[in-house]
Amino acid sequence: MEASAPGRARRGGQRARAAGSPLSRAAVVLLLSAFAARAPPSVGYLIRVPRGFYLTQDGLKIVGSPNSPVKVYVMLHHKSPHILCVTQRLRNLELIDPSFQWHGPKGKIISENSTAQITSTGSLVFQNFEERMTGVYTCFLEYKPTVEEVVKNLQLKYVVYAYREPHFYYQFTARYHAAPCNSIYNISFEKKLLQILSKLVLDLSCEVSLLKSECHHVKMQKAGLQNELFFTFSVSSLDFEKGRKPCVGPSCDATRRLSKAKNLIERFFIQQVEVLGRRAEPLPEIYYIEGTLQMVWINRCFPGYGINTLKHPKCPECCVICSPGSYNPRDGTHCLPCNSSLDFGARACL
C-alpha cells in the first residue's frame, strides 16, 4: 500500500517513480513549483553586531594611562573615537596653560593634517581611518596644576588598531534522493537548483556558491540501497566578497541581508516538502529529503587580520589587524606567529 503524500518525502520513505516520465523534468517542475509558491520574506531577522561596533561611536572618548599603553580600535574607513591627551584623574581637574603635542608612526602630527586632526583641547581624531595609520601614538602634555606651581610633563601612549567586521557567511548542507550516481539528470538538477537559489537572494546583493556536490549510495534501514545527492553551498554578501568599503544605512548592512537570505532559503526548502506532499502522482526520481537541511554561521577575516579575544578583549568579535610578530595569509580567523614579521597587517611571513 502506498504511503501518504506528506510521508513519502521523509527520510526512509518508500521509493516511488513516475513510470516513463523524464526524471529531470519531474524534479525541476517540483523545484519551480516551490520557488513560485514561496512566501514573502520574514519581517524578523537576526542582527549580529560585533562588540567592536560600539568602540567607534562619535560620543566615545578614550583617556590614557601613565602605566601602560592604551589600546584603541578604529573600524577601517570610519571616524575614530576622541583620543584624549589626559588620564582619567586629570580629566576631572583644571589644567593651567596646557599644551599638547602628538607623534605617530610617521612623526609629529600637525593639526592641519587631513586625516588625523588635533582638537583645541588636545584630542586626536581620525576622520577616515586607513590600515596604514595603525601603530603607536604618543601624546606629550605640559601643564600647571596651579598658577604658582612649576610646569609638569606627562607622556601617554596609545596603540591604535584598524579592525574590520568578519567576512561572515552561511553554509548550508542538504540531501536529495537522486537518480543513479552516473546519471546526467543529477547534473542537470544541480544546475537548476543553484540557479533558483541564486535568484532567490539576488535582490539582497547576496550570492550562492556551490562548495561540494557528491552522490552516494545509502543503505536505509529496512529499505535497501538508495542514491542520494549531498549538497554543500554558501550564501555570502557580494559587497564583502569584493572588498568594497562598507556603505552606510540599514539597507546596506550585510548581516541583515544575509539573515533575510537565510530565511528565504529555509522557506524554499520547507515549501519543497509542502509541494511534494500535495502531489497526487508518485514521487519524482530526484527530491529533497525532509529534515536534512542544516545551516551554520561561519566567520572569516580578511588577509592581514584576525580574531583574538585574549589580546583584544575589548573587541572580541572584531577582525583586528595583525600585530608585528604575526600574519594571516588567507581568510582564516587567526593571526599566525611569525618572528620575521615587523609590520602591522602582514599577509606573509618572509
C-alpha positions in Angstrom: 0.0 0.0 0.0 1.4 3.4 -1.0 2.5 5.8 1.8 0.6 9.0 2.4 1.7 12.0 0.4 3.4 14.0 3.2 5.2 10.9 4.5 6.7 9.9 1.1 9.3 12.6 1.2 10.6 11.8 4.6 13.9 10.1 5.2 13.5 6.4 4.8 10.2 6.7 2.9 9.3 4.2 0.2 11.0 4.9 -3.2 8.4 5.6 -5.9 8.9 6.7 -9.5 6.8 8.3 -12.2 6.9 5.5 -14.8 8.0 6.5 -18.2 8.3 10.3 -17.3 11.6 12.1 -17.7 13.5 12.2 -14.4 14.9 15.7 -14.7 11.6 17.2 -15.8 9.7 15.9 -12.8 12.3 17.1 -10.4 12.6 20.5 -12.0 8.9 21.0 -12.0 8.9 20.3 -8.3 11.6 22.9 -7.7 9.9 25.5 -9.8 6.6 24.9 -8.0 8.2 25.5 -4.6 10.0 28.6 -6.0 6.8 30.1 -7.4 4.9 29.5 -4.2 7.4 30.9 -1.8 6.0 33.2 0.9 7.2 36.8 1.4 10.3 37.1 3.5 10.0 37.1 7.2 10.0 40.6 8.8 12.2 39.4 11.6 15.9 38.8 11.2 18.9 38.1 13.3 21.2 41.0 14.0 24.8 40.2 14.9 26.6 43.3 15.8 30.3 42.9 16.9 31.1 44.4 20.2 33.7 46.5 18.4 30.8 48.4 16.8 30.4 50.3 20.0 34.0 51.3 20.1 33.8 53.9 17.3 30.7 55.8 18.2 31.1 59.6 17.9 30.4 60.2 21.6 33.1 57.8 22.9 36.2 59.4 24.4 39.3 57.4 25.4 41.7 58.5 28.2 45.3 57.5 28.6 47.1 55.6 31.3 50.5 56.6 32.8 51.3 52.9 33.5 50.9 51.2 30.1 49.8 52.0 26.5 46.0 52.0 25.9 44.6 50.0 23.0 42.3 51.9 20.7 40.2 50.2 18.0 39.0 52.0 14.9 36.9 50.5 12.2 38.5 50.7 8.8 37.3 53.7 6.7 35.4 55.1 9.7 35.8 58.0 12.1 37.7 57.2 15.3 36.7 58.0 18.9 38.3 61.0 20.5 41.6 60.0 21.9 42.3 62.4 24.9 45.7 63.5 25.9 44.9 63.2 29.6 44.4 60.5 32.2 41.1 59.8 33.9 42.3 61.8 37.0 43.5 64.8 35.0 40.3 64.8 33.0 38.4 65.9 36.2 40.9 68.6 37.1 41.7 72.1 36.0 44.9 72.4 33.9 46.6 75.7 33.6 48.2 76.6 30.2 48.1 73.0 28.9 50.0 72.3 25.7 49.6 69.1 23.6 51.9 67.5 21.1 51.1 64.3 19.2 53.5 61.9 17.5 52.5 59.0 15.4 54.3 56.2 13.4 55.5 58.8 10.9 56.5 61.5 13.2 54.8 64.7 14.6 51.2 65.2 13.8 50.1 68.7 12.9 46.5 69.9 13.4 46.1 70.7 9.7 46.6 67.1 8.8 43.6 66.0 6.6 43.3 62.5 8.1 44.3 63.0 11.7 43.1 66.1 13.5 44.0 67.6 16.9 41.2 69.4 18.6 41.6 72.6 20.6 41.6 70.5 23.8 44.3 68.2 22.5 42.2 65.3 21.5 43.3 63.2 18.5 40.6 62.2 16.0 40.9 60.2 12.7 38.3 61.1 10.1 38.8 58.2 7.7 41.0 55.6 9.3 43.1 53.6 7.0 45.2 50.5 7.5 48.5 52.3 7.2 47.5 54.6 10.2 47.8 51.6 12.6 50.5 52.0 15.1 51.8 53.6 18.3 50.7 57.2 19.0 52.3 59.3 21.8 51.0 62.5 23.4 53.2 64.9 25.3 51.3 67.0 27.7 52.7 70.0 29.6 50.6 71.8 32.2 50.5 73.6 35.6 48.2 72.3 38.3 48.0 75.8 39.7 49.5 79.2 38.6 52.1 79.1 41.4 53.4 75.6 40.6 56.0 74.6 38.1 55.2 73.0 34.8 54.6 69.3 34.8 55.2 66.9 31.9 53.2 63.7 31.1 53.7 61.2 28.3 50.8 59.0 27.2 51.0 56.1 24.7 48.2 54.6 22.6 48.3 51.6 20.3 45.7 52.3 17.6 44.5 49.3 15.7 42.4 49.1 12.5 39.7 46.5 12.6 37.1 45.1 10.2 33.9 43.2 10.8 34.3 39.5 10.0 33.6 38.3 6.4 30.8 36.1 7.6 28.6 33.8 5.6 26.1 31.0 6.0 27.0 27.4 5.0 24.1 25.0 4.1 24.1 21.3 3.6 21.1 19.4 2.1 20.4 15.9 0.8 18.3 14.9 -2.2 17.0 11.5 -3.2 18.8 11.1 -6.6 18.9 9.3 -9.9 21.8 6.7 -10.3 25.1 8.4 -9.4 26.3 8.3 -13.0 23.1 9.9 -14.4 23.2 13.2 -16.3 19.9 14.1 -14.6 21.7 14.7 -11.3 24.0 17.3 -13.0 21.0 19.0 -14.7 19.1 19.1 -11.4 22.1 20.6 -9.6 22.4 23.4 -12.1 18.7 24.2 -11.9 18.8 24.2 -8.1 21.7 26.6 -7.9 20.0 28.9 -10.5 16.9 29.1 -8.3 18.8 29.7 -5.1 20.9 32.4 -6.7 17.7 34.1 -8.0 16.2 33.9 -4.5 18.9 36.1 -2.9 19.9 38.3 -5.9 17.8 41.3 -4.8 19.6 41.2 -1.4 23.0 41.6 -3.0 24.0 38.1 -1.9 25.3 35.2 -3.9 25.1 31.4 -3.6 28.2 29.3 -4.3 28.4 25.6 -4.5 31.1 24.2 -2.3 30.6 20.5 -2.8 28.3 18.1 -4.5 28.6 14.3 -4.1 26.4 11.3 -4.9 26.5 8.4 -2.6 24.8 5.0 -2.2 23.0 5.0 1.2 21.8 1.8 2.9 18.4 2.5 4.5 17.0 0.6 7.5 14.5 -1.9 6.1 14.5 -0.1 2.7 17.6 -1.3 0.9 20.0 1.0 -1.1 19.1 4.4 -2.5 21.1 7.1 -4.2 21.5 10.5 -2.5 23.0 13.8 -3.5 24.9 15.6 -0.8 25.0 19.4 -1.4 27.1 21.9 0.5 26.7 25.6 -0.5 27.4 29.0 0.9 25.5 32.3 1.0 27.6 35.4 1.3 27.3 39.1 0.8 28.5 40.4 -2.5 30.0 43.7 -1.3 32.1 41.9 1.4 33.3 39.4 -1.2 34.6 42.2 -3.4 36.3 44.0 -0.6 34.5 47.3 -1.2 34.1 49.9 1.5 31.1 49.2 3.7 28.1 51.5 2.8 26.0 53.3 5.4 22.4 52.6 6.4 20.2 49.7 7.4 19.7 48.6 3.8 23.5 48.2 3.4 24.0 46.0 6.5 25.4 42.7 5.4 24.2 40.9 8.4 20.6 41.9 7.9 20.8 41.0 4.2 22.3 37.6 4.9 19.7 36.9 7.6 16.9 37.6 5.1 18.6 35.4 2.5 18.8 32.6 5.1 15.1 33.0 5.8 14.2 32.8 2.1 16.3 29.7 1.5 14.9 27.9 4.6 11.4 28.7 3.4 12.2 27.4 -0.1 13.2 24.0 1.3 10.2 23.8 3.5 7.9 24.5 0.5 9.6 21.8 -1.5 8.2 19.4 1.1 4.8 21.1 1.1 4.6 21.0 -2.7 5.7 17.3 -2.7 3.0 16.5 -0.2 0.3 17.9 -2.4 1.3 15.7 -5.4 -1.2 13.1 -6.5 1.4 11.4 -8.7 4.2 9.1 -7.5 7.4 10.8 -6.3 9.9 12.1 -8.9 13.3 10.5 -9.1 15.0 13.5 -7.5 13.5 15.2 -4.5 14.6 16.9 -1.3 14.7 14.7 1.8 12.8 16.4 4.6 14.8 17.4 7.6 18.3 17.2 6.0 18.8 21.0 5.6 21.5 22.2 8.1 23.0 25.6 8.5 26.0 27.1 10.3 27.3 30.7 10.6 30.9 31.0 9.7 33.3 33.9 10.4 36.3 34.6 8.3 38.8 37.5 8.5 40.4 39.2 5.6 44.1 38.5 5.0 46.2 40.5 7.5 43.5 40.5 10.2 42.5 38.0 12.9 40.2 37.5 15.9 42.0 37.2 19.3 39.8 37.6 22.4 42.8 37.3 24.8 44.9 40.0 23.1 41.9 42.2 22.3 39.3 41.6 25.0 37.6 45.0 24.2 37.0 43.9 20.6 36.4 40.2 21.0 34.4 39.7 17.8 36.4 42.0 15.6 38.9 41.1 12.9 41.8 43.2 14.3 44.8 44.0 12.1 47.7 41.5 12.9 50.4 42.9 15.2 54.1 42.7 14.4 55.3 39.2 15.0 52.2 37.7 13.4 50.5 37.4 10.0 47.4 36.0 8.3 47.9 35.0 4.6 44.4 33.8 3.9 40.8 34.3 5.1 41.3 32.4 8.4 40.2 33.8 11.7 43.6 34.0 13.5 46.9 35.8 13.1 49.7 33.2 13.0 53.1 33.7 14.7 56.0 34.9 12.6 59.2 36.3 14.2 60.3 38.0 11.0 57.0 39.9 10.6 57.8 43.5 11.6 54.7 45.4 10.3 51.1 45.6 11.2 48.8 43.7 8.8 51.3 41.3 7.5 50.0 38.8 4.9 53.1 36.8 4.5 55.9 35.5 6.8 59.1 36.4 5.0 
